[in-house]
Structure formats: C-alpha cells, structure tokens
C-alpha cells in the first residue's frame, strides 16, 4: 500500500476510534501497532509496546508530571490560591474591573505553582466567582475572566501540556518552559486590556470595590509568602540553572505538602484525594504518551511527513500559510474532539513538516499550547466553560460564552502575534541558556 | 456478588494508587536529599538516579489499575450519548474491549521484557539493581489494570443487555 494512503487511513482510523469512545492513547497505540504490523510484521509491532514504554520510563523526567499534579493539588488544599487572589484583589480590586483583573493575576500566579488549566479554573471558580458576584460584577465578565484566567494555569510554566509535548517531541522541557514565559506574560497583559475595554464600554460590568487599608494589604502579602517562596524555588531554581526541571518539581511538590501540613490542613481526606487525582491523571497522560510514541514510530517508518514536507516545498506554498492552515485545522478538529487530542494525534505527522520549513520545534510547542488553551474556552468543547458551569449551575452556558468572547478575540490576536513573530517565544532562550 | 467484588477491587486499586503516588513522593524526597547533599556538602548521593527510576517506573505503572477501574482515560464521549442508551453502551463495550487488548498486550510485552532481562542479567548502571523484577512488577500491575477493565466490560455488557439508561454525565446533568 502507498505509505501516504496508509497514513491517511491510520489518521482516519484514530479519529474513528476516538469517536467510538476509545481513549486517545489506546486508539493511537492500536492504529500504530496495526500500521507498523502491516509494514514490518506483527511480532515486531507488538513489541513496540514494551520498547517504547520502557524507553519512556527510563527517563528521569517522567516524574515531572505526577509531581506537578501533586504540587497543584496541595497548593490548592493549603489555601495558597485564595491567598494569591486576596493579595491581587488588595492591590487592584479598588479599580473598575479590578477584581476581574485580580483573578487574571491570581490565576497567573497560581499557574506558576500549578500546571493545569482545569484545576486553576475550578479553584478560582470557587474563590473569585462568589466575590465578584457579591460586588455586583456582571456574570458574563466574572465568569469570562475566570474561564480565560484558568487557561493561564497551563500557559504559565510549569505547564503539564508542555511536559507532554516535550516528552513526545523529544524536546528539552526546560527550553519549552523558558519559551513560554513571554507568551504567558503577553496573555496576562492582553486579558487585563480586554477587561479594561469591557468596563470602559460598560462601567456596570465591573464596579470598583472599596480600597483596602495598608494593614490588610500587608496581611495579604504575609499570607502569600509560602506561595511566593515556592514560586522562587521552582521558577528561580529552573531558570537560574540551579535545579533540573525534575528536581524543581520534586522540591516544589514537597514544599507544597509541607505548607499544607504546617497550616494543619494535611488531613487524610485531603491526602487521599490529592494522591488519587495525581495517580489517575498520571496514568491517563502516560497512556496517551505511550500511544503517541507508538503512532510516531509508525509514521516515522512511512516517511510520509518528510514526503509531504518536500511536496509542500515543491508547490512553493508560503510557510506562513501552511502554519495558519494547520492552526485553523487544529481549531476545527478541536470543535469535534478537543485540541489536546488533535495535538497528540497529529504531532508525529505535523512536526516534521514544521521542522522542514526551518521553524523551531520549541516555538511550535508554544503555538500548540496557545491553541490548546484557546480550545479550553471556545465552543463547543470549552472545558473551562463546562467546569465553571458545573460550579455555578445558575449561570447559563450562553452567559459564560458571552463573557469569554472578548477574551477569545484577545487570544486570537496573541496567537497571530506569536505566529508572525517567533522571536516572542524564542528570544528569551538566547538570554537564558 | 459481582457488585461486591467490584467494590472490593476498587478499594484494592485505590490503595495501589495511594502506594503509587507514595513511591513518587519517596522519589521526590530522594531527589531533594541528593540536591541538598550536592549543594551543601558537595557530595551527591551515590546511585540516586538508579533508585529514582525504579521508584518512578513502578509508581507510574501502579497508577494504571486505578485509572482504568475509574474510567479516567483521556477520551471523548460526545458521540455515544447521541446514539441512545443501547448505542452508548455498545460503544462503551467496544472501547472497553479495545482498552483490554492494549492492556493485555502490555502484560505480554512487559513479561517478555522481564524474561529477556532475567536472561541477560541486566541491571542498573551504578547500584546494579537487577531490572528483571522491576518489569515483572510492571507486568503484574498491568494485569491488575486488565482485570479492572474486564470488570468494566462485564458491567457495560450487563448495562447493554438490561437496556440501562445513560449515566448522568452523558445526559447533561453533570458536566464538571
């Protein structure tokens, strides 16, 4: 069979299996094994399950994913998320739209000690939504800022999505984290600008809260010290070259458990819940990584990605057009499946094309991250929106989607800037080596 | 009877998951000790990486039975709910069998790997920890995951035969 047809059939097969409720990792592993088996024999194909899994598990960085999950769970259980939100509110809550902007800052700060978008949305949905509604914020702005702020959980390093991308594409996780810093900062700036524009158009959307006195501000700062300390240890350690990513994740997780214990919140139910969540998420992600790795092996064998790249270059298609088409493709696929699935399934095929155009795989990791985060808030599968609606059942989905719309426009502007100017992601890598 | 066994098995895989993350935390503590020794005493702990890799390998694989038993895989279930209850359970049954095939293949391949490592006597670089037992444990953990999946398949088959209604998560009653 022609390799191109084989790969197209494989991709179709993966999407069909995913539609039939087969887990993404299992679908990729099955199709990868069948495809490889048809080309090189089934005994060799099945052995990929053992060789790929063992080669993944012999990497010391494999511990990063459960450790970041634990760090996020205990940072939440210890109350650090509410401390960060209180400090941000004390600093800017007295301005119009200030509590929404504080939510963005709080989410970004929490994102620096957690790594998940959904966890950040759920945490701030519980903390910030009641506060904003109590202060008379319109439900659309309040929910929109939380759903979008939640994406900063995955955008601000350490990011679990970037760890997955790094493991599958065999890129340095540290480089991916460094490259995400400016795009994450850009997201914060754009979200706050969006809030400013919304309250400028409609001042009733986000009324100013009373200014807090100096003693309250100082207290809020003191309460935040453990979170700031963990941030300094994890981010300072990673970017300062003191620790490897795995060491920073280990120390961060232990510090978060320590803070929870010191605050006398380390009860058996909290420990059990955090451990079970970490175990489930770890296995879920590793199954997907094993599957993607097997699928990559099969696609690598066909050399279809290289052939496609050569064909595209022969057609003289402008590289930027190819990039935009792929990103649009992800967003369309994301409306049927979700963007993480789209990235996992297509990465083995797409990455060689991107690299053949001379683009940096690190930059493509950041673009993927932004697209996946965008998928967390755009209909029909906006997971953050669903999480928030699950927490506030009186909020109709239509109101939350109305709230996130201006932020989606902001995110599209950011995505365009990051595509047009790869330096926004890659410049910091030339400074921090 | 089956319900009781399923509940007991869930309790077992929950303890296995707690043990799994316990191993990950232990690996983190060892890493911390190594960092402290390296930066304070300038004398890194000998062979830490060897132990950490063993702990993490078993820790990660021990998470699979709980993830499987609680169906927390990364998957999309938007289509099945539109097929009515019979269609939904049929699709679930199909997906369950696909998961079982892969888990079974992992058991098979990890066992082969363990046998091969036992034959060659391969061990870790610094501490010479024999690697064959690690993969035997891996195969046993994947067997536990496969057994959890078998129970889910029986549950889905029973739901399909008895025309059980869609679960609440598929009817829009709970989306978070």
Interface residues (C-beta under 8 A of the other chain):
Chain A: X17 X18 X19 X20 X21 X22 X23 X24 X25 X26 X27 X29 X30 X33 X46 X47 X49 X50 X53 X54 X57 X58 X60 X62 X63 X66 X67 X70 X122 X242 X243 X246 X247 X249 X250 X251 X253 X254 X257 X272 X275 X276 X278 X279 X280 X281 X282 X283 X284 X285 X286 X287 X288 X337 X338 X340 X341 X381 X386 X387 X389 X390 X391
Chain B: X14 X17 X18 X20 X21 X22 X24 X25 X27 X28 X29 X31 X32 X34 X35 X39 X49 X52 X53 X56 X57 X59 X60 X61 X62 X63 X64 X66 X67 X68 X70 X72 X73 X74 X75 X76 X77 X78 X79 X80 X91 X92 X94 X95 X98 X99 X101 X102 X105 X106 X108 X109 X110 X112 X113 X135 X174 X175 X176
